[in-house]
Amino acid sequence: MKRTLVTIGASYAGVQLAASARELGFDGSILLLGDEPDAPYQRPPLSKGFLTGSVAAERLPLRAQAFFDEERIQWMPSTRAVAIDRERRQVELHDGTRVDYDHLALTTGARVRKLDCPGATLAAVHYLRDLRDARRLADTARSARRAVVIGGGYIGLEAAASLRQKGVDVSVVETEQRLLARVASPWVSDFILQAHREHGVRFEFGRKVVRLRDTHDMHDMVSVELEDGTCLLCDLVVVGIGVIPNTELAADCGLKVAGGIAVDTCARTSDPSIVAAGDCASFVPHWAPEGAPACRIESVQNANDMARKAASTLVGRAEPYRALPWFWSDQYDLKLQMAGVNAGFTGFAVRGRVEERKFSLFYFRDDMLIAVDSINRPQDHMLARKLLANRVRISAQQAGDPAFDLKVLANRSEAVAPRTA
Ligand SMILES: Cc1cc2nc3c(=O)[nH]c(=O)nc-3n(C[C@H](O)[C@H](O)[C@H](O)COP(=O)(O)OP(=O)(O)OC[C@H]3O[C@@H](n4cnc5c(N)ncnc54)[C@H](O)[C@@H]3O)c2cc1C
């Protein structure tokens, strides 16, 4: 009898997991449950080209419908899973229907963290996670004059850049003392800050938003009040203060949850017959130091690569997830690409020309290359991914020397080293 794979969550991880299961020879039924009405789509453009208007909605789908038909993946839109019965191996849907499964994958992703202060539910307040949020924000941005962006992380900064490109006046409020404090080196934070300032964005660092207030007397403006009494007037508020993993389904059916749905290196949850992947899953990455706590990684790379491993596990060919983390962000004319994890770096080398805004930072922990951030140097990024994946020895002096041929080194390493991904 043919077996059934049910995947809950139809975005990067869910779609990739279904596709990989087929590639690996899974011949049973595949049911992809998604609670959004739209066909699975790319999220990164929502804060970038979709918001500026350079990327149309038609370009967003992750895969054409023909792909789902050919691969016999039954994608069910607007279908929310509300409970998992592990004993009966059934998923209960929002309308009470029960679906049987033999294999179950949780790819439920994350939802936005909401602002929690008086005035947080005013109509001027926007979030950016899904297409519905993005359509609403793009619509408001067409007539907005002044925006306050709360949160100086990637989403907030990309929204700020897109709004500036549409002529909206922008202020960013960040509780930390620098931008991208959780993920970028101080050097990159500072570079990005300067770029935004050159485009006229203002910044309020080290203070929290304590209240939003409708100023009925001032043309429907909203006052964003900070803890030191500063008031920023605007007609649009964009909140980008992080996300919360969607773990409730897992927790309710007794799976272990620890900052995310806890999985082992092969994407198995605490019930080895159920896998989880993507933004919802927490694990100890292979690159983390000994004894490090589990964490979640929020990126397209992680969702796709982890989903591939989860599919391998489901078809009985489990292998550990050891892919190199990488990420990108577009702001104005800056293409930032990050490979590896720079936490704990002890030194770095600059390759390229900072004044031309085309350079890369090679981060070293002692004499080991651990990460590379590239700005408008896509070739460096691609080569860095090879160097890092193959743990190639390169000195800071070589990395910073424009005459040193990275390509030869990267390609040679690729030919001889076993892949770590
Ligand atoms: C605006 C924006 C810009 C971004 N830019 C970048 C970028 O430049 N580079 C990058 O690497 N990453 C970027 N990201 C992050 C990236 O999009 C995420 O890491 C990625 O989408 C994670 O994929 P996922 O499949 O794990 O989860 P998600 O994309 O969150 O998808 C989970 C899906 O599951 C659905 N779901 C949840 N619960 C249920 C349920 N009970 N029943 C049915 N369906 C359910 C959700 O509605 C959602 O559709 C960006 C994200 C956003 C929002």
PDBQT file of the ligand as one rigid body, heavy atoms in Angstrom, charges set to zero:
ROOT
HETATM    1  C1  LIG A 501       9.972  40.328   4.563  1.00  0.00    +0.000 C 
HETATM    2  C2  LIG A 501      10.973  39.207   4.706  1.00  0.00    +0.000 A 
HETATM    3  C3  LIG A 501      12.215  39.301   4.083  1.00  0.00    +0.000 A 
HETATM    4  C4  LIG A 501      13.143  38.270   4.209  1.00  0.00    +0.000 A 
HETATM    5  N1  LIG A 501      14.344  38.369   3.564  1.00  0.00    +0.000 NA
HETATM    6  C5  LIG A 501      15.218  37.332   3.606  1.00  0.00    +0.000 A 
HETATM    7  C6  LIG A 501      16.426  37.377   2.869  1.00  0.00    +0.000 A 
HETATM    8  O1  LIG A 501      16.740  38.360   2.212  1.00  0.00    +0.000 OA
HETATM    9  N2  LIG A 501      17.251  36.286   2.912  1.00  0.00    +0.000 N 
HETATM   10  C7  LIG A 501      16.927  35.161   3.631  1.00  0.00    +0.000 A 
HETATM   11  O2  LIG A 501      17.701  34.187   3.627  1.00  0.00    +0.000 OA
HETATM   12  N3  LIG A 501      15.791  35.121   4.373  1.00  0.00    +0.000 NA
HETATM   13  C8  LIG A 501      14.927  36.159   4.363  1.00  0.00    +0.000 A 
HETATM   14  N4  LIG A 501      13.754  36.096   5.075  1.00  0.00    +0.000 N 
HETATM   15  C9  LIG A 501      13.514  34.933   5.954  1.00  0.00    +0.000 C 
HETATM   16  C10 LIG A 501      12.922  33.761   5.156  1.00  0.00    +0.000 C 
HETATM   17  O3  LIG A 501      11.844  34.195   4.376  1.00  0.00    +0.000 OA
HETATM   18  C11 LIG A 501      12.490  32.687   6.127  1.00  0.00    +0.000 C 
HETATM   19  O4  LIG A 501      13.632  32.227   6.814  1.00  0.00    +0.000 OA
HETATM   20  C12 LIG A 501      11.797  31.539   5.389  1.00  0.00    +0.000 C 
HETATM   21  O5  LIG A 501      10.583  31.980   4.832  1.00  0.00    +0.000 OA
HETATM   22  C13 LIG A 501      11.543  30.362   6.322  1.00  0.00    +0.000 C 
HETATM   23  O6  LIG A 501      10.841  29.401   5.624  1.00  0.00    +0.000 OA
HETATM   24  P1  LIG A 501       9.938  28.330   6.382  1.00  0.00    +0.000 P 
HETATM   25  O7  LIG A 501       9.323  27.480   5.311  1.00  0.00    +0.000 OA
HETATM   26  O8  LIG A 501      10.707  27.685   7.453  1.00  0.00    +0.000 OA
HETATM   27  O9  LIG A 501       8.823  29.166   7.158  1.00  0.00    +0.000 OA
HETATM   28  P2  LIG A 501       7.769  30.247   6.647  1.00  0.00    +0.000 P 
HETATM   29  O10 LIG A 501       8.232  30.900   5.404  1.00  0.00    +0.000 OA
HETATM   30  O11 LIG A 501       7.429  31.071   7.830  1.00  0.00    +0.000 OA
HETATM   31  O12 LIG A 501       6.499  29.368   6.264  1.00  0.00    +0.000 OA
HETATM   32  C14 LIG A 501       5.732  28.644   7.171  1.00  0.00    +0.000 C 
HETATM   33  C15 LIG A 501       4.345  28.460   6.567  1.00  0.00    +0.000 C 
HETATM   34  O13 LIG A 501       3.575  27.580   7.395  1.00  0.00    +0.000 OA
HETATM   35  C16 LIG A 501       2.271  28.106   7.547  1.00  0.00    +0.000 C 
HETATM   36  N5  LIG A 501       1.677  27.524   8.749  1.00  0.00    +0.000 N 
HETATM   37  C17 LIG A 501       2.031  27.761  10.037  1.00  0.00    +0.000 A 
HETATM   38  N6  LIG A 501       1.250  27.039  10.862  1.00  0.00    +0.000 NA
HETATM   39  C18 LIG A 501       0.410  26.323  10.082  1.00  0.00    +0.000 A 
HETATM   40  C19 LIG A 501      -0.634  25.378  10.350  1.00  0.00    +0.000 A 
HETATM   41  N7  LIG A 501      -0.956  25.039  11.604  1.00  0.00    +0.000 N 
HETATM   42  N8  LIG A 501      -1.328  24.834   9.313  1.00  0.00    +0.000 NA
HETATM   43  C20 LIG A 501      -0.986  25.160   8.024  1.00  0.00    +0.000 A 
HETATM   44  N9  LIG A 501      -0.019  26.048   7.716  1.00  0.00    +0.000 NA
HETATM   45  C21 LIG A 501       0.682  26.613   8.728  1.00  0.00    +0.000 A 
HETATM   46  C22 LIG A 501       2.548  29.609   7.632  1.00  0.00    +0.000 C 
HETATM   47  O14 LIG A 501       1.403  30.386   7.416  1.00  0.00    +0.000 OA
HETATM   48  C23 LIG A 501       3.555  29.771   6.501  1.00  0.00    +0.000 C 
HETATM   49  O15 LIG A 501       2.927  29.876   5.261  1.00  0.00    +0.000 OA
HETATM   50  C24 LIG A 501      12.813  37.114   4.984  1.00  0.00    +0.000 A 
HETATM   51  C25 LIG A 501      11.566  37.037   5.631  1.00  0.00    +0.000 A 
HETATM   52  C26 LIG A 501      10.659  38.058   5.495  1.00  0.00    +0.000 A 
HETATM   53  C27 LIG A 501       9.310  37.960   6.185  1.00  0.00    +0.000 C 
ENDROOT
TORSDOF 0
